[in-house]
Amino acid sequence: MSPIVWARALQCTRCGKVWIPQKGVDHPPKVCPKCASRYWDIPITNQGASEASRKGSEKWQRQFGNQD
């Protein structure tokens, strides 16, 4: 009977790729092996967007008007 080996899998928050790291969990990878994102372990949030960036620049508002 072969021994049971437990491995912890990692998942990219950007593309959803699940993989087992080659060097182990003590040395997390720098990029996702599928999408090559450096932010594979940081969830995507929209909290950093300001109200001005959601509405567009002043030049865009002058050209196209307020789209609300």
C-alpha positions in Angstrom: 0.0 0.0 0.0 1.4 3.4 -1.0 1.5 6.2 1.6 -1.0 9.0 1.6 0.5 12.4 0.7 -1.3 15.6 1.6 -0.6 18.6 -0.5 -2.1 22.1 -0.2 -3.3 23.6 -3.5 -3.2 27.2 -4.4 -5.8 29.1 -6.4 -5.5 32.3 -8.5 -8.1 34.9 -7.6 -7.8 36.4 -11.1 -8.2 33.4 -13.5 -9.3 30.6 -11.1 -6.4 28.3 -11.9 -5.8 25.7 -9.1 -2.3 24.2 -8.7 0.1 22.5 -6.3 3.3 24.6 -5.9 6.6 22.8 -6.8 8.5 24.3 -3.9 5.8 23.9 -1.3 3.6 26.4 0.5 6.5 27.8 2.5 7.7 29.5 -0.8 4.6 30.9 -2.6 5.0 31.5 -6.3 5.6 35.0 -7.6 3.1 34.7 -10.5 0.2 32.5 -11.5 1.3 29.7 -13.9 -1.7 30.3 -16.2 -2.3 34.1 -16.4 1.1 35.2 -15.1 -0.5 37.7 -12.8 1.7 39.0 -9.9 -1.4 39.6 -7.9 -2.7 36.0 -8.0 -3.3 35.9 -4.3 -4.9 39.4 -3.9 -8.7 39.5 -4.4 -10.1 41.9 -7.1 -11.9 44.8 -5.5 -13.4 48.0 -6.9 -13.2 49.9 -3.6 -10.1 51.9 -4.7 -11.9 53.6 -7.6 -12.9 57.1 -6.9 -16.2 58.7 -8.0 -14.3 60.8 -10.6 -12.7 57.8 -12.2 -16.1 56.0 -12.4 -17.7 59.0 -14.2 -14.8 59.6 -16.5 -12.4 62.5 -16.9 -13.5 66.1 -17.3 -12.5 66.0 -21.0 -14.7 63.0 -21.6 -17.7 64.6 -19.7 -17.3 67.8 -21.9 -17.3 65.7 -25.1 -20.0 63.2 -24.3 -22.0 64.8 -21.5 -23.1 63.2 -18.3 -24.3 59.6 -18.9 -26.1 59.1 -15.6 
